[in-house]
Amino acid sequence: MNLPNLNDLRPLGKTEIRVTPVAMGCWPITGMTSIDVSEEASLATLEAAFDAGINFFDTAYAYGAMGESERMIARVLGSRRRQIVIATKGGIAWDATGQRVLDARPETLRRQCEESLRRLQTDYVDLLYLHAPDPKTPVADSAGALLELQRSGKARAVGASNLTLRQLQEFHAVCPLAAFQPPYNLLQRQIERDILPWCHANQISVLPYWPLMKGLLAGKLPRDHRFAPGDGRAKYPMFQGEEWEKNQDFLDRLRVIGARLGKPVAQISVNWLIAQPGVTSVLCGAKRPEQICETAAAMQWRLTAGDLQAIERALQDRGEPIVGSAV
Ligand SMILES: NC(=O)c1ccc[n+]([C@@H]2O[C@H](COP(=O)([O-])OP(=O)(O)OC[C@H]3O[C@@H](n4cnc5c(N)ncnc54)[C@H](OP(=O)(O)O)[C@@H]3O)[C@@H](O)[C@H]2O)c1
């Protein structure tokens, strides 16, 4: 096993929890929006992530119609519980017709936490998030419920995802946040305006999701790629028309930088995020062992100031992208 260098472990907010700069995002293994997902490959991907030195696993109550993601984490990593950091989320579920439901009432968050603990076969999670705001429940009420769960020892720390800065501040006033999870990547940098500096100033770890923009920023989808039916990515503007062409032009620039460094584009995308002040760990989704091995290897090297400048120039030439949101 490739153990992480202890110097590379980073503190989660102000807590004593230490995480690797690359985490495994455990959404793709549910197969809900990815195609060609098998249980065998998903279990092997979790194993490969641990073997590659990753100690941090990101899941949610809603990852899988029946919590398949949490169950697979328990199957593969249950015997190594003390060596890993598990983050899960509450506040989103699926109804009987497969529609997503936003419900972050305190009683729902408590019930989902209990169920997540059963699926994960553990008596605590390291980090428990509010997955998304529920328009019918004040953010302060959801925050109060998560604070209670932390005080009861069921969660070591609390986080939030998909909140505006105002909602984050409201949440933090009731329940101190250890982490915030936003979409953030080379082509999606809105949080740099206000949320990232605020989190950084308040020692709240930023844990970006979509670091590869759902695979685009791995640079392996060719310009003439056609999405297979069932591939959920086709609905996002970044994979369509002129945006797709501009993204491919930008990727050509990253491919040149990658060739010069002898590194794959996926690692450049992940390392750019690791280098951003305020970012603690990058949530890399994967459904095959070779994918997580490639992104985990980003932990072994860093971009230089010159590389970062070259990437910034390519971004300026690309112009402002149009993106979609996850919730
Ligand atoms: N809080 C939220 O609301 C929220 C929302 C979204 C995600 N998340 C979390 O963030 C994590 C990351 O997001 P994500 O998984 O949606 O997107 P992502 O990490 O940007 O992309 C993951 C996808 O990229 C492709 N990929 C991964 N490694 C690759 C490699 N080395 N080479 C080529 N392709 C590679 C795979 O897709 P293909 O094999 O299909 O090409 C994989 O499913 C999630 O897993 C989840 O834990 C949270």
PDBQT file of the ligand as one rigid body, heavy atoms in Angstrom, charges set to zero:
ROOT
HETATM    1  N1  LIG A 401     -22.315  18.122  -2.944  1.00  0.00    +0.000 N 
HETATM    2  C1  LIG A 401     -22.836  17.929  -4.136  1.00  0.00    +0.000 C 
HETATM    3  O1  LIG A 401     -23.943  18.376  -4.457  1.00  0.00    +0.000 OA
HETATM    4  C2  LIG A 401     -22.020  17.139  -5.117  1.00  0.00    +0.000 A 
HETATM    5  C3  LIG A 401     -22.356  17.187  -6.496  1.00  0.00    +0.000 A 
HETATM    6  C4  LIG A 401     -21.572  16.471  -7.372  1.00  0.00    +0.000 A 
HETATM    7  C5  LIG A 401     -20.491  15.728  -6.892  1.00  0.00    +0.000 A 
HETATM    8  N2  LIG A 401     -20.204  15.664  -5.558  1.00  0.00    +0.000 N 
HETATM    9  C6  LIG A 401     -19.055  14.869  -5.012  1.00  0.00    +0.000 C 
HETATM   10  O2  LIG A 401     -17.896  15.217  -5.724  1.00  0.00    +0.000 OA
HETATM   11  C7  LIG A 401     -17.353  14.072  -6.374  1.00  0.00    +0.000 C 
HETATM   12  C8  LIG A 401     -16.754  14.472  -7.695  1.00  0.00    +0.000 C 
HETATM   13  O3  LIG A 401     -17.752  14.827  -8.634  1.00  0.00    +0.000 OA
HETATM   14  P1  LIG A 401     -18.095  13.877  -9.889  1.00  0.00    +0.000 P 
HETATM   15  O4  LIG A 401     -17.705  12.499  -9.545  1.00  0.00    +0.000 OA
HETATM   16  O5  LIG A 401     -19.495  14.155 -10.270  1.00  0.00    +0.000 OA
HETATM   17  O6  LIG A 401     -17.211  14.517 -11.032  1.00  0.00    +0.000 OA
HETATM   18  P2  LIG A 401     -15.624  14.579 -11.348  1.00  0.00    +0.000 P 
HETATM   19  O7  LIG A 401     -14.790  14.125 -10.228  1.00  0.00    +0.000 OA
HETATM   20  O8  LIG A 401     -15.386  15.931 -11.916  1.00  0.00    +0.000 OA
HETATM   21  O9  LIG A 401     -15.529  13.538 -12.565  1.00  0.00    +0.000 OA
HETATM   22  C9  LIG A 401     -15.639  12.148 -12.327  1.00  0.00    +0.000 C 
HETATM   23  C10 LIG A 401     -15.716  11.427 -13.661  1.00  0.00    +0.000 C 
HETATM   24  O10 LIG A 401     -14.593  11.750 -14.459  1.00  0.00    +0.000 OA
HETATM   25  C11 LIG A 401     -14.152  10.603 -15.187  1.00  0.00    +0.000 C 
HETATM   26  N3  LIG A 401     -12.778  10.334 -14.725  1.00  0.00    +0.000 N 
HETATM   27  C12 LIG A 401     -12.311  10.258 -13.459  1.00  0.00    +0.000 A 
HETATM   28  N4  LIG A 401     -10.987  10.048 -13.440  1.00  0.00    +0.000 NA
HETATM   29  C13 LIG A 401     -10.614   9.978 -14.713  1.00  0.00    +0.000 A 
HETATM   30  C14 LIG A 401      -9.366   9.763 -15.325  1.00  0.00    +0.000 A 
HETATM   31  N5  LIG A 401      -8.263   9.593 -14.609  1.00  0.00    +0.000 N 
HETATM   32  N6  LIG A 401      -9.328   9.758 -16.675  1.00  0.00    +0.000 NA
HETATM   33  C15 LIG A 401     -10.453   9.950 -17.409  1.00  0.00    +0.000 A 
HETATM   34  N7  LIG A 401     -11.672  10.147 -16.876  1.00  0.00    +0.000 NA
HETATM   35  C16 LIG A 401     -11.748  10.163 -15.540  1.00  0.00    +0.000 A 
HETATM   36  C17 LIG A 401     -15.118   9.484 -14.860  1.00  0.00    +0.000 C 
HETATM   37  O11 LIG A 401     -16.209   9.549 -15.798  1.00  0.00    +0.000 OA
HETATM   38  P3  LIG A 401     -16.359   8.564 -17.064  1.00  0.00    +0.000 P 
HETATM   39  O12 LIG A 401     -15.597   7.327 -16.790  1.00  0.00    +0.000 OA
HETATM   40  O13 LIG A 401     -17.832   8.352 -17.143  1.00  0.00    +0.000 OA
HETATM   41  O14 LIG A 401     -15.815   9.363 -18.236  1.00  0.00    +0.000 OA
HETATM   42  C18 LIG A 401     -15.647   9.909 -13.506  1.00  0.00    +0.000 C 
HETATM   43  O15 LIG A 401     -16.900   9.377 -13.226  1.00  0.00    +0.000 OA
HETATM   44  C19 LIG A 401     -18.545  13.114  -6.488  1.00  0.00    +0.000 C 
HETATM   45  O16 LIG A 401     -18.143  11.784  -6.735  1.00  0.00    +0.000 OA
HETATM   46  C20 LIG A 401     -19.227  13.348  -5.184  1.00  0.00    +0.000 C 
HETATM   47  O17 LIG A 401     -18.547  12.666  -4.142  1.00  0.00    +0.000 OA
HETATM   48  C21 LIG A 401     -20.955  16.380  -4.679  1.00  0.00    +0.000 A 
ENDROOT
TORSDOF 0
